[in-house]
Amino acid sequence: MIKTIAARALFVAGLCCTFADEASAQASVNGPYYATPSWDQTLPASSRFLVLANFNAEAVLDRETGLVWQRTLDSLAALPGTYADRCLQAKIGGRLGWRLPTLPEFASLFDAMPMAVPPLPPGHPFLGFPTTGRTSLVTSTNFTGGGFPAAIFYENFHGTPDIGIGAFGGEGRALCVRGGTPAGR
């Protein structure tokens, strides 16, 4: 009886060790591990945004939201179709699975205060955002009160920066995103 209890204890201990080894093996991956994003944290741009080498430096991970962004604004302008079609066709960093961001996702990139043009945090890694004139950034969200897509506008006229949200109609620019679950379309 004592031998049986001891044998069972050793067997259970062996199983625990085996499962612990399997669990730690599954947790080890190539490259750094990123904690689960939390929309309540605010990180400085130097630690918030990571240019992804495994995407040929064409994409940026936002550690606050967990979203992966196209690094260069409008690098897909030559593709045919709507802005949403361009994102669906995109092969950014050699990967598929891109989409047009929702309004809240796109707005999460920007700093409201102090206002700058573009309204991205100082030290951000994004490319191609104009610093003068008016820029319309297209989203997949429908603007309330109409069937038009919503857009984020930012502008710098005579040294007075401004940012706003409204219905999109006309020329705009797009930045594709991967990840998350699009809501609020």
C-alpha positions as CSV (number, residue, x, y, z in Angstrom):
1,M,0.0,0.0,0.0
2,I,2.8,2.4,0.9
3,K,4.6,1.5,-2.3
4,T,1.5,2.2,-4.3
5,I,0.9,5.6,-2.7
6,A,4.6,6.5,-3.2
7,A,4.5,5.3,-6.8
8,R,1.3,7.4,-7.5
9,A,2.9,10.5,-5.9
10,L,6.0,10.1,-8.1
11,F,3.7,9.6,-11.2
12,V,1.7,12.8,-10.3
13,A,4.9,14.7,-9.7
14,G,6.3,13.5,-13.0
15,L,3.1,14.7,-14.8
16,C,3.3,18.1,-13.1
17,C,6.9,18.5,-14.3
18,T,6.0,17.3,-17.8
19,F,3.1,19.8,-18.1
20,A,5.2,22.6,-16.6
21,D,7.9,21.9,-19.2
22,E,5.3,21.8,-22.0
23,A,3.8,25.1,-20.8
24,S,7.1,26.8,-20.7
25,A,8.0,25.5,-24.1
26,Q,4.8,27.0,-25.5
27,A,5.5,30.4,-23.9
28,S,9.0,30.7,-25.5
29,V,8.9,32.3,-28.9
30,N,11.4,34.0,-31.1
31,G,11.7,37.7,-30.4
32,P,10.3,39.7,-27.5
33,Y,7.0,38.9,-25.8
34,Y,4.5,41.7,-25.7
35,A,2.0,42.0,-22.8
36,T,-1.7,42.0,-23.6
37,P,-2.6,45.5,-24.6
38,S,-4.7,47.6,-22.4
39,W,-6.5,50.7,-23.6
40,D,-6.2,52.3,-20.2
41,Q,-2.4,52.7,-20.4
42,T,-0.5,55.6,-21.9
43,L,3.0,55.0,-23.0
44,P,5.5,57.4,-24.4
45,A,6.1,57.0,-28.2
46,S,9.6,55.6,-27.6
47,S,8.2,52.5,-25.9
48,R,4.6,52.6,-27.3
49,F,5.5,52.1,-31.0
50,L,7.7,49.3,-32.3
51,V,8.7,49.2,-35.9
52,L,8.4,45.5,-36.9
53,A,11.6,44.1,-38.6
54,N,9.7,40.9,-39.5
55,F,7.4,43.0,-41.6
56,N,10.4,44.6,-43.5
57,A,10.0,47.7,-41.3
58,E,6.7,48.4,-43.2
59,A,4.5,48.0,-40.1
60,V,4.3,49.4,-36.5
61,L,3.0,47.6,-33.4
62,D,1.1,49.9,-31.1
63,R,1.6,48.4,-27.6
64,E,-1.2,50.4,-26.1
65,T,-3.9,48.9,-28.4
66,G,-2.2,45.8,-29.7
67,L,-3.0,46.9,-33.3
68,V,-0.4,46.6,-36.1
69,W,-0.4,49.7,-38.4
70,Q,0.9,50.3,-41.9
71,R,3.9,52.5,-41.3
72,T,3.7,54.8,-44.4
73,L,0.5,56.8,-45.0
74,D,-1.0,56.2,-48.4
75,S,1.7,53.9,-49.6
76,L,-1.1,52.0,-51.3
77,A,-2.5,54.9,-53.4
78,A,-1.6,53.2,-56.7
79,L,-3.9,50.2,-55.9
80,P,-7.3,50.3,-57.6
81,G,-10.6,50.5,-55.7
82,T,-11.8,52.2,-52.6
83,Y,-9.7,52.8,-49.6
84,A,-11.2,49.7,-48.0
85,D,-10.4,47.7,-51.1
86,R,-6.8,48.9,-51.1
87,C,-6.3,47.7,-47.5
88,L,-7.9,44.3,-48.3
89,Q,-5.5,43.9,-51.3
90,A,-2.4,45.1,-49.3
91,K,0.6,42.9,-48.8
92,I,2.4,45.1,-46.3
93,G,5.5,43.5,-44.9
94,G,4.7,40.5,-47.0
95,R,1.5,39.8,-45.0
96,L,-2.2,39.9,-45.9
97,G,-5.1,40.5,-43.5
98,W,-5.2,44.3,-43.5
99,R,-8.3,46.5,-43.3
100,L,-9.4,50.1,-43.0
101,P,-9.4,51.2,-39.3
102,T,-12.5,52.2,-37.4
103,L,-12.8,55.8,-36.2
104,P,-12.0,54.9,-32.5
105,E,-9.0,52.9,-33.6
106,F,-7.6,55.6,-35.9
107,A,-8.3,58.3,-33.2
108,S,-6.4,56.2,-30.7
109,L,-3.1,57.0,-32.5
110,F,-3.5,60.7,-32.0
111,D,-2.6,63.1,-29.1
112,A,-5.3,65.7,-28.5
113,M,-3.1,67.9,-26.4
114,P,-0.8,69.7,-27.0
115,M,-2.0,70.0,-30.6
116,A,0.6,69.3,-33.3
117,V,0.5,68.6,-37.0
118,P,0.3,65.7,-37.5
119,P,-1.4,65.0,-34.2
120,L,0.8,62.0,-33.5
121,P,2.8,61.7,-30.3
122,P,6.3,63.2,-30.6
123,G,8.9,60.6,-31.6
124,H,6.3,58.4,-33.5
125,P,7.7,56.1,-36.3
126,F,5.1,56.8,-38.9
127,L,6.0,58.2,-42.4
128,G,4.2,60.3,-44.9
129,F,1.9,62.4,-42.6
130,P,1.7,65.9,-44.1
131,T,2.6,68.8,-41.7
132,T,0.9,71.6,-43.7
133,G,-2.6,72.1,-45.2
134,R,-5.6,70.0,-44.5
135,T,-5.5,66.2,-44.4
136,S,-8.5,63.8,-44.3
137,L,-7.9,60.4,-42.9
138,V,-10.5,57.9,-44.0
139,T,-12.0,55.3,-41.6
140,S,-14.4,52.3,-42.0
141,T,-17.0,53.8,-39.6
142,N,-20.2,55.4,-41.0
143,F,-20.6,59.0,-40.0
144,T,-23.8,59.5,-37.8
145,G,-26.6,61.1,-39.8
146,G,-25.6,59.8,-43.2
147,G,-24.3,57.0,-45.2
148,F,-20.8,58.5,-45.7
149,P,-17.7,57.1,-44.1
150,A,-16.3,59.1,-41.1
151,A,-12.9,60.8,-41.4
152,I,-10.5,62.4,-39.0
153,F,-9.4,65.8,-40.3
154,Y,-6.3,67.7,-39.2
155,E,-4.9,70.9,-40.5
156,N,-2.3,73.6,-40.0
157,F,-3.3,76.9,-41.4
158,H,-1.2,80.0,-40.4
159,G,0.4,78.1,-37.5
160,T,-3.0,77.2,-35.9
161,P,-3.3,73.4,-35.7
162,D,-6.7,71.8,-35.5
163,I,-8.2,68.3,-35.5
164,G,-11.8,67.2,-36.0
165,I,-14.2,64.4,-37.1
166,G,-16.8,64.5,-39.8
167,A,-18.3,62.9,-42.9
168,F,-15.7,62.1,-45.6
169,G,-16.4,63.4,-49.0
170,G,-13.5,64.0,-51.5
171,E,-9.8,63.4,-51.3
172,G,-8.5,61.5,-48.4
173,R,-5.7,59.3,-47.2
174,A,-5.6,55.9,-45.7
175,L,-3.6,53.9,-43.2
176,C,-4.3,50.2,-43.0
177,V,-4.4,48.2,-39.7
178,R,-4.3,44.5,-38.7
179,G,-5.7,42.9,-35.6
180,G,-8.4,43.6,-33.1
181,T,-12.1,43.2,-33.9
182,P,-13.5,46.0,-35.9
183,A,-16.6,47.4,-34.2
184,G,-18.6,50.6,-34.7
185,R,-18.5,50.4,-38.5
